[in-house]
Amino acid sequence: NACSNQAQAKACNAGTNKYEDLFGAGVIDPVKVTRIALQNAVSIAGLLLTTDCLVTEKPKDKEEMAPPPGGPGMGGMGGGMGGGMGGGMGMM
């Protein structure tokens, strides 16, 4: 193993509350780092699973879609709303 050939670094072992060689004590990697890496992997896996649920139907062709509803202008609203006061040009 490449880690065992390197100079031994000492750190505080929180399990025994002693300053020791963690690799020699059997602590290969910190638990928090492993836990967070596992949480991130599960999060990404969940994201990939829900992505399939978001795209469910093929969009309809434009010819099949109903045209947007038209209708008379809103009364009393001058300006560019068509109908109402001023004939679409605002008040003169």
C-alpha atoms as one frame of an Amber mdcrd trajectory, in Angstrom:
protein
   0.000   0.000   0.000   1.327   3.455  -0.900   0.151   4.935   2.421   2.125
   2.439   4.498   5.390   3.324   2.703   5.124   7.020   3.540   6.363   8.642
   6.719   4.009   7.909   9.566   2.013  10.928  10.668   0.584  11.145  14.144
  -2.744  12.641  15.070  -5.258  12.608  17.875  -7.358   9.432  17.904 -10.784
  10.583  19.136 -11.743   6.991  20.002  -8.917   6.550  22.539  -8.152  10.253
  23.125  -4.442   9.556  22.508  -1.907  11.117  20.118  -0.780   8.179  17.991
  -0.081   6.807  14.526  -3.639   6.484  13.207  -2.767   4.105  10.345  -1.036
   1.777  12.805  -4.046   2.004  15.135  -6.355   0.895  12.324  -7.880   4.292
  11.566  -7.406   4.446   7.805  -9.683   7.375   7.008 -11.794   9.730   9.085
 -15.386   8.615   9.590 -16.818  12.038   8.748 -15.161  12.057   5.311 -16.508
   8.590   4.524 -19.993   9.484   5.785 -20.171  12.685   3.723 -18.908  10.894
   0.601 -21.598   8.244   1.057 -24.290  10.909   1.604 -23.216  12.714  -1.577
 -23.284   9.476  -3.577 -26.792   8.666  -2.321 -27.930  12.202  -3.121 -26.686
  11.960  -6.715 -28.243   8.508  -7.132 -31.583   9.892  -5.928 -31.273  12.824
  -8.316 -30.665  10.483 -11.251 -33.681   8.372 -10.302 -36.013  11.370 -10.063
 -34.766  12.824 -13.361 -36.564  10.002 -15.182 -39.785  10.951 -13.412 -39.627
  14.573 -14.530 -39.655  13.895 -18.280 -42.717  11.731 -18.841 -44.577  12.844
 -21.975 -43.509  13.866 -25.444 -44.634  17.447 -26.129 -47.540  17.689 -28.569
 -46.949  19.018 -32.064 -47.905  22.627 -32.703 -50.694  21.602 -35.097 -52.414
  19.550 -32.410 -52.331  22.320 -29.847 -55.366  24.581 -29.500 -54.835  28.183
 -30.588 -54.557  30.746 -27.805 -57.952  32.120 -26.822 -58.789  35.452 -28.393
 -61.394  37.804 -27.137 -62.520  41.345 -26.810 -60.275  43.884 -25.137 -60.733
  44.798 -21.523 -63.073  47.748 -21.180 -61.782  50.882 -19.498 -58.124  50.118
 -20.055 -56.653  52.709 -22.379 -53.364  52.184 -24.105 -52.377  49.188 -26.157
 -55.012  46.780 -24.866 -57.428  47.104 -27.811 -60.931  48.221 -26.978 -61.468
  50.399 -23.970 -60.878  54.120 -23.961 -58.923  55.813 -26.714 -58.988  53.095
 -29.359 -55.609  51.576 -28.513 -53.544  54.771 -28.688 -54.065  56.024 -25.176
 -55.740  59.296 -24.315 -55.166  62.180 -26.743
